[in-house]
């Protein structure tokens, strides 16, 4: 029983490793230029496409 359980866990682990994420961004960078605080907030939306077979979760975004 332990061998069967170990084998099943191994295959589940292997599937998660080989699940391919294939994401392509239209633009990887966007230069907002010089922004003055009194002008208020500025926004830019990055468009991307997921060509992989699994869902993509963006967990963290950091400004550069």
SELO-820653 format. One line per field, with one value per atom (N, C-alpha, C): residue in one letter; x, y, z. Coordinates in steps of 0.1 Angstrom, whole numbers, plus 2048, in hexadecimal, padded with zeros to 3 digits. Example, Ala and Ser with C-alpha at 12.3 -4.5 7.8 and 13.67 -1.06 7.14 Angstrom:
BEGIN
residuo	[a, a, a, s, s, s]
east	[884, 87B, 884, 880, 889, 881]
north	[7C7, 7D3, 7DF, 7EA, 7F5, 800]
up	[84E, 84E, 84E, 847, 847, 84F]
! end
This chain:
BEGIN
residuo	[x, x, x, x, x, x, x, x, x, x, x, x, x, x, x, x, x, x, x, x, x, x, x, x, x, x, x, x, x, x, x, x, x, x, x, x, x, x, x, x, x, x, x, x, x, x, x, x, x, x, x, x, x, x, x, x, x, x, x, x, x, x, x, x, x, x, x, x, x, x, x, x, x, x, x, x, x, x, x, x, x, x, x, x, x, x, x, x, x, x, x, x, x, x, x, x, x, x, x, x, x, x, x, x, x, x, x, x, x, x, x, x, x, x, x, x, x, x, x, x, x, x, x, x, x, x, x, x, x, x, x, x, x, x, x, x, x, x, x, x, x, x, x, x, x, x, x, x, x, x, x, x, x, x, x, x, x, x, x, x, x, x, x, x, x, x, x, x, x, x, x, x, x, x, x, x, x, x, x, x, x, x, x, x, x, x, x, x, x, x, x, x]
east	[808, 800, 809, 814, 81C, 823, 826, 82D, 823, 817, 80D, 80B, 80A, 808, 814, 820, 82C, 82D, 829, 829, 81F, 813, 809, 80E, 814, 819, 825, 82D, 838, 833, 828, 823, 81C, 815, 80F, 81A, 824, 82F, 836, 838, 83E, 835, 828, 81F, 820, 821, 822, 830, 83A, 847, 847, 840, 841, 835, 82C, 822, 828, 827, 82E, 825, 82C, 825, 82C, 824, 829, 821, 827, 820, 828, 821, 828, 821, 82A, 825, 826, 81C, 81D, 829, 82B, 836, 83B, 848, 84E, 851, 853, 856, 84E, 84B, 844, 84A, 84F, 855, 84B, 847, 83D, 844, 851, 858, 859, 85A, 85B, 84D, 849, 83B, 83C, 834, 833, 828, 82A, 820, 813, 813, 807, 7FE, 804, 7FD, 7F3, 7F5, 7ED, 7F2, 7EB, 7F0, 7F0, 7F9, 7FA, 7F8, 7F2, 7EF, 7F4, 7F8, 7FB, 7F7, 7F1, 7EC, 7F5, 7FB, 803, 7FA, 7FA, 7F2, 7FB, 7F6, 7FE, 7F4, 7FA, 7F2, 7F8, 7F0, 7F4, 7F2, 7FE, 7FD, 7FF, 801, 803, 7F6, 7F8, 7EC, 7E7, 7EF, 7EB, 7E7, 7E0, 7DD, 7E9, 7E9, 7F4, 7EF, 7F6, 7F3, 7FE, 7FB, 805, 805, 80F, 80E, 815, 81E, 826, 82A, 829, 82D, 835, 841, 84A, 84E, 84D, 851, 860, 864, 873, 878]
north	[7F4, 800, 80D, 80C, 818, 81A, 80F, 811, 817, 813, 819, 828, 82B, 839, 842, 83C, 843, 845, 83B, 83C, 847, 847, 851, 85F, 861, 86E, 872, 869, 86C, 871, 86A, 86E, 87C, 87E, 88C, 897, 894, 89D, 8A0, 895, 896, 89E, 89D, 8A4, 8B3, 8B7, 8C5, 8CB, 8C3, 8C8, 8CA, 8C1, 8C2, 8CA, 8CF, 8D8, 8E5, 8E7, 8F2, 8FF, 90A, 917, 91F, 923, 92A, 938, 942, 94F, 959, 960, 96A, 978, 982, 990, 998, 9A1, 9AA, 9B3, 9B9, 9C1, 9BD, 9BB, 9B7, 9C3, 9CF, 9DB, 9E6, 9F0, 9FC, A08, A12, A1D, A28, A2B, A36, A44, A44, A51, A57, A64, A6B, A6F, A6B, A6D, A76, A81, A8A, A86, A86, A82, A89, A96, A9E, A9A, A93, A8F, A83, A7D, A72, A65, A5A, A4C, A4A, A42, A3D, A2E, A29, A1B, A16, A09, A03, 9F4, 9EF, 9E1, 9D8, 9CE, 9C5, 9BA, 9B7, 9AC, 9A0, 995, 989, 97D, 973, 968, 95B, 952, 946, 93B, 936, 92C, 91E, 91D, 911, 909, 8FE, 8F6, 8F8, 900, 902, 910, 913, 920, 928, 935, 93D, 946, 946, 94F, 959, 966, 970, 973, 96F, 970, 97D, 982, 98E, 996, 9A3, 9AD, 9B7, 9BA, 9C4, 9CF, 9DB, 9E6, 9E6, 9EA, 9EA, 9F7]
up	[800, 800, 800, 808, 808, 7FB, 7F4, 7E7, 7DD, 7DD, 7D4, 7D7, 7E4, 7E8, 7E4, 7E6, 7E2, 7D3, 7CC, 7BD, 7B8, 7BE, 7BA, 7BD, 7C9, 7CD, 7C4, 7C0, 7B6, 7A9, 7A4, 797, 798, 7A3, 7A4, 7A5, 7AC, 7AD, 79F, 798, 78A, 781, 782, 77A, 77C, 789, 78C, 787, 787, 782, 773, 76C, 75D, 757, 760, 75B, 756, 749, 743, 743, 748, 748, 73C, 733, 727, 726, 72B, 72C, 723, 71B, 712, 715, 717, 71A, 70D, 70B, 6FF, 701, 70D, 710, 71E, 71F, 72C, 735, 72F, 736, 730, 739, 735, 73D, 736, 73C, 73E, 74A, 74D, 74D, 74B, 74B, 759, 759, 766, 76B, 776, 77B, 787, 787, 792, 79B, 7A8, 7B1, 7B0, 7AD, 7AC, 7A0, 796, 78A, 78E, 799, 79D, 799, 79B, 798, 789, 784, 776, 776, 76B, 76A, 75D, 75C, 750, 752, 748, 748, 73F, 745, 73D, 738, 72B, 725, 723, 727, 725, 721, 71B, 716, 71C, 720, 726, 71B, 716, 70C, 712, 71F, 726, 729, 72F, 732, 740, 748, 756, 758, 763, 767, 76C, 76B, 76F, 77A, 785, 791, 792, 792, 795, 7A4, 7AB, 7B9, 7BF, 7B7, 7BC, 7B0, 7B1, 7A7, 7AF, 7AA, 7B0, 7A6, 7AA, 7A0, 79F, 793, 790, 790]
! end
